[in-house]
Amino acid sequence: MMKLLSQHPIGSHTQIWLIFNSPSNPTGAAYSAEELKMLTDVLLEFPKVNILSDDIYEHLTFDDFNFVTLVEVEPKLYDRTVTCNGVSKGYAMTGWRIGYAGGPKKIISAMRKIQSQSTSNPCTISQWAALAALTGPKDFIHENKYIFEERRNLVVKELSTIDGISCPIPNGAFYVYPDISKLIGKKTQSGNVISNDEQFALSLLEEKNVAVVFGAAFGLSPNFRISFATSMDELQTACDRISSFCKNLVD
Ligand SMILES: Cc1ncc(COP(=O)(O)O)c(C=O)c1O
């Protein structure tokens, strides 16, 4: 990052933003306080860089991972950080369309100006529901963590038994992002060549009816993303089908 910023000198009107998301969609990776400190040390050297921190998966972390924000690690970044969050993930309220942000007054009032002229406001029913979620009992957040952790463990275990798939263990969110570089160039039962991760996802959908998102869509290949925000039975079926799909690939 330091090299990138040094190569692009910042003019007086240039706005540079670092968009930061941990735990991450699509990988499920999460930055520890020590890792964040390394990042914030670099950011301190570049005072014109603003930060948009997307903390939406804050409540979905596993194995006693301790969620902290960039600004908690380095309070000096407070004046140039916009922190956003929402009720879609931790409160399982995806359809309610409520997100919120905190940050420097100037930026938040500019955001309000744009939003009030484009989408006006979310309906009051959603706003009251979000208020109830944020101020109500939180026990279910803890329970949900274990449900998601169980699902993650199942998917990682199953994918790790498949030849040619290498699956890192995510610390948070509800995604796994396995590497399939060893499968590139192989042929499916129907004769399709797995030339890249998009072809992998398409063939898996056509031949086994399993929907995944290919890595190129996120800028990192050859990988694919599985969301494990579904039941253990569905996940087991999906993993069995992915396994059978991969076993039938030929050179
Ligand atoms: C990184 C990230 N930020 C924010 C959101 C929340 O989106 P929404 O509130 O529109 O459901 C998501 C949902 O997929 C996400 O993955």
Ligand as a Chemical Component Dictionary entry (heavy atoms), coordinates in Angstrom:
data_LIG
# 
_chem_comp.id                   LIG 
_chem_comp.type                 NON-POLYMER 
_chem_comp.pdbx_formal_charge   0 
_chem_comp.three_letter_code    LIG 
# 
loop_
_chem_comp_atom.comp_id 
_chem_comp_atom.atom_id 
_chem_comp_atom.alt_atom_id 
_chem_comp_atom.type_symbol 
_chem_comp_atom.charge 
_chem_comp_atom.model_Cartn_x 
_chem_comp_atom.model_Cartn_y 
_chem_comp_atom.model_Cartn_z 
_chem_comp_atom.pdbx_ordinal 
LIG C1 C1 C 0 -19.235 -6.302 2.659 1  
LIG C2 C2 C 0 -20.708 -6.042 2.774 2  
LIG N1 N1 N 0 -21.118 -4.844 3.197 3  
LIG C3 C3 C 0 -22.443 -4.585 3.360 4  
LIG C4 C4 C 0 -23.394 -5.539 3.066 5  
LIG C5 C5 C 0 -24.833 -5.223 3.388 6  
LIG O1 O1 O 0 -25.610 -5.104 2.348 7  
LIG P1 P1 P 0 -27.184 -4.816 2.538 8  
LIG O2 O2 O 0 -27.364 -4.063 3.820 9  
LIG O3 O3 O 0 -27.503 -4.048 1.316 10 
LIG O4 O4 O 0 -27.825 -6.151 2.605 11 
LIG C6 C6 C 0 -22.992 -6.792 2.574 12 
LIG C7 C7 C 0 -23.987 -7.801 2.156 13 
LIG O5 O5 O 0 -23.764 -8.677 1.357 14 
LIG C8 C8 C 0 -21.618 -7.050 2.447 15 
LIG O6 O6 O 0 -21.178 -8.259 2.055 16 
# 
loop_
_chem_comp_bond.comp_id 
_chem_comp_bond.atom_id_1 
_chem_comp_bond.atom_id_2 
_chem_comp_bond.value_order 
_chem_comp_bond.pdbx_ordinal 
LIG C1 C2 SING 1  
LIG C2 N1 SING 2  
LIG C2 C8 DOUB 3  
LIG N1 C3 DOUB 4  
LIG C3 C4 SING 5  
LIG C4 C5 SING 6  
LIG C4 C6 DOUB 7  
LIG C5 O1 SING 8  
LIG O1 P1 SING 9  
LIG P1 O2 DOUB 10 
LIG P1 O3 SING 11 
LIG P1 O4 SING 12 
LIG C6 C7 SING 13 
LIG C6 C8 SING 14 
LIG C7 O5 DOUB 15 
LIG C8 O6 SING 16 
# 
